[in-house]
Amino acid sequence: MARRRRRKPLPTEPVNATIHAFSHEGRGICSVEGKTVFVDNALKGEEVSFQYTEKRGKFDEGVAIEIYKASEDRVTPPCEHADICGGCSLQHMSNSAQIAHKQNVLVEQLDHFGGHSYKTDDYELVEPLQADVLGYRRKARLGVKFVPKKGGALVGFREKRSSFLATIDSCVVLDPRVGQLITPLKNMISELDSNDKTAQLEVAMGDDQVALVVRHLVPLTEKDQNLWIEFGKEHGLYIYLQPKGPDTVHLLYGPDTRDWLSYRLEDYDVEMLFHPMDFTQVNDSINSKMVKRAIEWLEPKADDRILDLFCGLGNFTIPLATQVQNVVGVEGSEAMVKRGQMNAKHNGLSNVEFYATNLQDDFTQEEWAQQGFNKILIDPPRSGALDVVQNITRFNPERIVYVSCNPATLARDAGELKEKGYKLVKAGVMDMFPHTSHTESIALFERG
């Protein structure tokens, strides 16, 4: 058996450096003895002292521990745990600088994509969509760990550059309905018989409902179940238990008789129902603006037939159906297709159909793919929609709106669409995840 290579010890002395660039992932970049170093907690133009955290072959990593010359974009983080908690990476950067950085990431990705790149003169760069930057997060997975040496249970996100949970008392980016419950949760979990067998909490919030899904590794005693029920009653929470896989999630306690969480899209007078384990957008205020922008860019007309790909539970499909003749939503998950059908019925819509298809495979022979559509909306996962855009001529839509959670795959697919005869008309970013480097974007393509 080959011996594992021992990691070289890191330099113990801090290093002074000037930050000359800023990475897409939100780290300062400097050069030390000709080698690139990515530095957390450092902004472009700053003079810092940093400590090495990792030595690699082609580049090193570090964290700034002192700022000698600060950037104009540097601010005091709004959260007292920002230095240690890995839930956010850009709280030391002003909100205006954060969104400008994300817009620049999108522009650079579109510009640098091989022979099919787009220059900023080729399309309209629209104003970013922004909303609340604190208390915005309605979906999260919180780790749980019982650590007697730290006073009991820890609840929250992992530390920066570590697999350990950060010791926090509250979270300013979580919706305060849960963000202000971190300490009560820690105290209650510490009292459980299963305090060291509680692995995580899935958080899901609707407009008027808050759900916690408790992942527990051993069956709960009657005492533990009662503690969770009392916690739910005290704070008005739906408490779900998850003893094994996702299909074992079941309701333990609810403050009322409603079966589903929900959020409204007021611009279209629709209400979306969802289960706590369903995928929904984390930022409700941005989601509402995003749906409105996407639909406005599609310019829906009464006789349109629109195809919504990677449709999920119908976040775009249902409001679109209030505007046009017919909408078809396609999604890989059978469960989400059923949820979409439920949402159509819930909103009294009969002009919308949902189909389950793996859109990463050849879908050209599917029943829905034989229908005619004059406009398409695409909202794929981070891997993008390459298979879809490679087959776009099957539908020959006049207009395509592409919502993306990864500018790199959007740029790749934009190049493919260009080759298929489509022109990028306008694009911009949406601040779905303030204080993180995650960049959500939207683009409009029209047939040439």
C-alpha positions in Angstrom: 0.0 0.0 0.0 1.4 3.4 -1.0 2.0 5.7 1.9 -0.1 8.8 2.2 1.9 11.9 1.5 2.4 14.0 4.6 1.1 17.6 4.4 3.9 20.1 4.7 3.6 22.3 7.8 2.1 25.8 7.1 4.2 28.9 7.7 3.4 30.3 11.2 4.4 33.9 10.5 1.8 36.2 8.9 2.6 37.6 5.5 2.0 41.1 4.3 0.6 41.5 0.8 -1.4 43.8 -1.6 -4.6 42.4 -3.0 -4.6 43.0 -6.7 -7.7 41.1 -7.8 -10.9 39.5 -6.6 -12.0 36.0 -7.5 -15.4 34.9 -8.7 -15.8 33.0 -5.4 -15.3 36.2 -3.4 -11.7 35.9 -2.2 -8.9 38.4 -2.6 -6.0 37.4 -4.8 -2.3 38.3 -4.2 1.0 37.0 -5.3 3.8 35.8 -2.9 7.2 34.9 -4.5 5.5 34.4 -7.8 2.8 32.1 -6.5 -1.0 33.0 -6.4 -2.7 33.1 -3.0 -6.4 33.3 -2.5 -7.1 35.2 0.6 -10.5 35.1 2.5 -11.6 38.3 4.2 -9.7 40.5 1.7 -10.9 42.9 -1.0 -9.3 44.2 -4.1 -6.9 47.1 -3.5 -6.3 46.3 0.2 -3.0 45.9 2.0 -3.3 43.1 4.4 -1.5 40.7 6.7 -2.7 37.1 6.1 -2.1 33.7 7.6 -1.7 30.6 5.4 -4.5 28.1 5.7 -3.5 25.7 2.8 -0.4 25.1 0.6 -1.2 23.6 -2.7 0.8 22.8 -5.9 -0.4 25.6 -8.2 -1.8 28.1 -5.6 -2.1 28.7 -1.9 -4.9 29.8 0.4 -5.0 32.1 3.4 -7.1 34.4 5.5 -6.5 38.1 6.2 -6.0 38.7 9.9 -5.2 42.4 9.8 -6.2 45.1 7.3 -3.6 47.9 7.0 -5.2 49.7 4.1 -8.9 49.0 3.7 -11.0 49.2 0.5 -13.8 51.7 0.3 -16.1 48.7 -0.2 -15.2 47.3 3.3 -18.0 47.5 5.9 -18.5 46.1 9.4 -20.3 42.8 9.1 -23.9 42.9 10.3 -23.5 39.6 12.1 -21.2 39.1 15.1 -20.4 35.6 13.9 -19.4 36.6 10.4 -15.7 35.9 11.0 -16.2 32.2 12.0 -19.6 31.1 10.5 -19.4 29.7 7.0 -23.0 30.5 6.1 -21.9 33.8 4.6 -18.6 34.8 2.9 -19.1 38.5 1.9 -20.4 40.3 5.0 -17.3 42.4 5.1 -18.2 43.8 1.6 -20.9 46.5 1.1 -24.1 45.4 -0.5 -23.6 47.7 -3.5 -20.1 46.2 -4.1 -21.4 42.7 -3.7 -24.0 43.1 -6.4 -21.6 44.9 -8.7 -19.2 42.0 -8.2 -21.9 39.5 -9.2 -22.8 41.5 -12.2 -19.2 41.5 -13.2 -19.0 37.8 -12.8 -21.9 37.4 -15.3 -20.3 39.8 -17.8 -17.0 38.0 -17.6 -18.5 34.6 -18.1 -20.5 35.7 -21.1 -17.4 37.5 -22.5 -15.0 34.7 -22.1 -16.9 31.8 -23.6 -14.8 30.7 -26.5 -15.7 31.7 -30.0 -19.4 32.3 -29.0 -18.7 35.0 -26.4 -20.8 38.0 -26.0 -19.4 41.5 -25.4 -21.3 44.0 -23.4 -22.1 46.0 -26.6 -23.9 43.0 -27.9 -26.7 43.0 -25.3 -28.4 45.2 -22.7 -27.1 44.7 -19.2 -30.2 45.4 -17.0 -30.4 46.7 -13.4 -29.9 44.0 -10.8 -32.9 42.7 -8.9 -32.4 43.5 -5.2 -34.5 43.3 -2.0 -33.9 42.7 1.7 -30.3 41.6 2.5 -31.0 40.5 6.1 -33.6 38.1 7.3 -34.3 36.9 3.8 -33.5 33.2 3.9 -36.5 30.9 4.1 -34.8 27.6 3.3 -31.7 26.2 5.1 -30.1 23.1 6.4 -28.8 23.6 9.9 -26.3 21.2 11.4 -26.7 19.9 14.9 -24.0 18.6 17.2 -23.9 17.9 20.9 -20.6 19.1 22.3 -20.5 19.0 26.1 -17.2 21.0 26.2 -19.0 23.9 24.5 -22.0 23.8 26.8 -24.3 21.5 25.0 -25.9 21.4 21.6 -24.7 23.5 18.7 -27.1 24.5 15.9 -26.2 26.3 12.7 -23.7 26.3 9.8 -20.2 25.0 9.6 -17.2 27.1 10.4 -15.3 28.7 7.6 -12.6 26.4 6.3 -13.7 23.6 8.8 -16.1 20.7 9.2 -16.9 21.8 12.7 -20.2 23.6 13.5 -19.8 27.3 14.3 -20.9 28.4 17.8 -23.6 30.9 17.1 -26.6 32.3 19.1 -28.6 33.7 16.2 -28.5 34.2 12.4 -29.2 37.6 10.8 -29.7 36.2 7.2 -32.2 33.6 8.2 -35.8 34.8 8.4 -36.1 35.9 12.0 -38.8 33.4 12.6 -36.0 30.9 12.9 -32.9 33.1 12.9 -33.9 34.3 16.4 -34.6 30.7 17.6 -31.0 29.4 17.5 -30.4 29.7 21.2 -33.8 28.3 22.3 -33.2 25.4 19.9 -29.7 24.7 21.4 -31.1 24.7 24.9 -34.0 22.4 24.0 -31.9 19.9 22.0 -29.5 19.7 24.9 -32.3 18.4 27.1 -33.2 15.6 24.7 -32.4 11.9 25.4 -31.3 11.9 21.8 -29.2 15.1 22.0 -26.2 13.4 20.5 -28.3 11.6 17.9 -29.9 14.6 16.3 -28.0 15.2 13.1 -29.6 18.2 11.4 -32.7 20.4 10.9 -34.2 21.3 7.6 -35.8 24.7 7.7 -38.7 25.6 5.4 -40.9 28.7 5.7 -44.0 29.8 3.9 -45.7 33.2 4.2 -47.5 32.2 7.4 -46.0 28.8 8.3 -42.6 27.7 9.6 -41.5 24.0 9.5 -38.6 22.2 11.1 -37.7 18.7 9.9 -35.7 16.9 12.6 -33.3 14.3 11.3 -32.8 11.9 14.2 -30.6 8.8 14.1 -32.4 6.8 16.8 -36.1 6.4 17.6 -37.3 9.3 19.8 -38.5 8.6 23.3 -41.8 9.8 24.5 -40.0 12.5 26.4 -38.2 13.7 23.3 -41.4 13.8 21.2 -43.1 15.8 23.9 -40.2 18.3 24.0 -40.4 18.8 20.3 -44.2 19.2 20.5 -44.0 21.8 23.3 -41.3 23.6 21.3 -43.6 23.7 18.3 -46.5 25.0 20.4 -44.4 27.7 22.0 -43.1 29.1 18.8 -45.9 28.3 16.4 -43.9 25.8 14.3 -44.7 22.7 12.3 -42.5 19.9 13.6 -41.7 17.0 11.2 -39.6 14.0 12.0 -37.2 12.2 9.7 -35.9 8.9 11.1 -34.3 7.7 7.9 -34.4 8.8 4.2 -36.5 11.7 2.8 -39.5 9.4 2.2 -39.7 8.9 6.0 -40.5 12.5 6.8 -43.8 12.8 8.7 -45.6 15.5 10.7 -45.3 15.3 14.5 -47.1 18.5 15.4 -48.8 21.4 13.6 -50.3 24.6 15.0 -53.3 24.2 12.7 -54.9 21.7 10.3 -53.2 22.9 7.1 -51.4 20.1 5.2 -49.1 22.4 3.2 -46.8 25.4 3.5 -47.6 28.1 1.0 -46.4 31.4 -0.5 -48.2 33.9 -2.7 -47.2 35.5 -6.0 -49.4 38.6 -5.6 -48.7 40.0 -9.1 -50.6 36.9 -10.5 -53.0 36.3 -7.6 -51.8 32.7 -7.2 -50.9 30.7 -4.1 -48.2 28.0 -4.3 -48.4 25.0 -2.0 -45.3 23.0 -1.0 -44.0 20.4 1.4 -41.0 21.3 3.6 -38.7 19.0 1.7 -39.6 20.5 -1.7 -37.2 22.7 -3.6 -38.3 26.3 -3.3 -36.4 29.6 -3.7 -34.7 30.7 -0.5 -35.5 34.4 -1.0 -39.2 35.1 -1.3 -38.9 38.8 -2.1 -36.4 38.2 -4.9 -38.4 35.2 -6.1 -41.5 37.4 -6.6 -39.4 39.9 -8.6 -37.7 37.2 -10.6 -41.0 35.6 -11.6 -42.4 39.0 -12.7 -39.2 39.8 -14.7 -39.1 36.4 -16.4 -42.8 36.7 -17.4 -42.5 40.3 -18.6 -39.5 39.3 -20.8 -41.5 36.5 -22.3 -44.1 39.1 -23.4 -47.0 36.6 -22.9 -50.0 37.0 -25.3 -53.4 35.3 -24.9 -52.8 32.8 -27.7 -49.2 31.8 -26.7 -48.2 28.2 -26.0 -45.3 28.3 -23.5 -43.0 25.5 -22.4 -41.5 25.7 -18.9 -38.5 23.4 -18.5 -37.1 22.3 -15.1 -40.4 23.7 -13.8 -40.3 22.3 -10.2 -43.6 22.7 -8.4 -44.7 25.4 -10.9 -43.1 28.5 -9.6 -43.2 30.0 -13.2 -45.7 27.6 -14.7 -48.7 28.5 -12.6 -48.4 32.4 -12.9 -47.7 31.9 -16.7 -50.9 30.0 -17.0 -52.9 33.0 -15.8 -51.6 35.0 -18.8 -51.7 32.7 -21.9 -53.6 30.0 -23.7 -51.5 26.9 -22.6 -48.4 26.1 -20.6 -46.6 22.8 -20.3 -44.2 22.3 -17.4 -41.5 19.6 -17.5 -39.6 18.4 -14.5 -37.4 15.3 -13.7 -39.1 14.6 -10.4 -42.5 12.7 -10.3 -43.2 14.2 -6.9 -42.7 17.8 -8.2 -45.0 17.0 -11.2 -47.7 15.9 -8.8 -47.1 19.1 -6.8 -47.4 21.2 -9.9 -50.7 19.5 -10.8 -51.9 20.1 -7.3 -51.0 23.8 -7.6 -52.8 24.1 -10.9 -56.0 22.6 -9.3 -55.5 24.8 -6.2 -55.5 27.9 -8.3 -58.4 26.8 -10.5 -56.3 26.5 -13.7 -57.1 24.0 -16.4 -54.8 25.2 -19.2 -51.6 23.8 -17.7 -50.0 20.3 -18.0 -47.1 18.8 -16.2 -44.8 15.9 -17.4 -41.9 14.1 -15.7 -38.9 13.7 -18.0 -35.1 13.6 -17.3 -34.1 16.7 -19.3 -30.4 15.7 -19.2 -31.2 12.8 -21.5 -32.6 12.6 -25.0 -36.2 13.9 -24.6 -37.0 14.5 -28.3 -39.4 11.5 -28.5 -41.5 12.4 -25.5 -45.1 13.1 -25.9 -44.9 16.7 -24.8 -41.9 17.4 -27.1 -44.2 16.7 -30.1 -46.3 19.8 -29.2 -45.7 23.2 -30.6 -44.5 26.1 -28.4 -43.6 29.6 -29.5 -41.9 30.6 -26.2 -39.7 28.7 -23.7 -38.6 29.4 -20.1 -35.6 27.4 -18.8 -34.6 27.3 -15.1 -32.0 24.5 -14.9 -29.8 23.2 -12.0 -26.1 24.4 -11.8 -25.2 21.9 -14.5 -27.2 24.0 -17.0 -29.4 23.0 -19.9 -27.0 21.9 -22.6 -29.1 19.0 -23.9 -32.1 21.3 -24.1 -30.4 24.1 -26.1 -28.8 21.5 -28.4 -32.3 20.4 -29.3 -33.9 23.8 -29.3 -34.6 23.8 -33.0 -37.1 21.1 -32.4 -39.4 23.8 -30.9 -38.0 26.8 -32.9 -39.3 29.3 -30.2 -39.3 33.0 -31.0 -38.2 33.9 -27.5 -36.3 32.1 -24.7 -35.9 33.3 -21.1 -33.1 31.5 -19.2 -32.9 31.7 -15.4 -29.6 30.5 -14.1 -27.9 29.7 -10.8 -24.5 29.3 -12.4 -23.2 32.0 -14.8 -20.6 29.6 -16.2 -23.1 27.2 -17.5 -25.4 30.0 -18.7 -22.5 31.4 -20.7 -21.8 27.9 -22.2 -25.4 27.5 -23.1 -25.6 31.1 -24.5 -22.8 30.1 -26.9 -24.8 27.1 -28.0 -27.9 29.1 -28.5 -25.9 31.6 -30.6 -24.8 28.8 -32.8 -28.4 27.7 -33.2 -29.4 31.2 -34.4 -30.5 32.9 -31.2 -29.3 36.3 -30.1 -28.7 37.4 -26.4 -30.9 40.5 -26.0 -30.5 41.3 -22.4 -29.2 39.8 -19.1 -28.7 40.7 -15.5 -28.2 39.3 -12.0 -30.6 38.8 -9.1 -29.4 39.0 -5.5 -31.0 35.8 -4.4 -28.2 35.1 -1.8 -26.9 38.4 -0.3 -23.6 38.1 1.6 -22.6 35.0 -0.4 -20.7 34.7 -3.7 -23.6 32.8 -5.2 -24.7 34.5 -8.5 -28.3 34.1 -9.8 -28.9 35.5 -13.3 -31.5 35.8 -16.0 -31.1 36.2 -19.8 -33.4 36.8 -22.8 -32.7 35.3 -26.2 -34.6 36.0 -29.4 -34.6 34.1 -32.7 -32.4 35.8 -35.3 
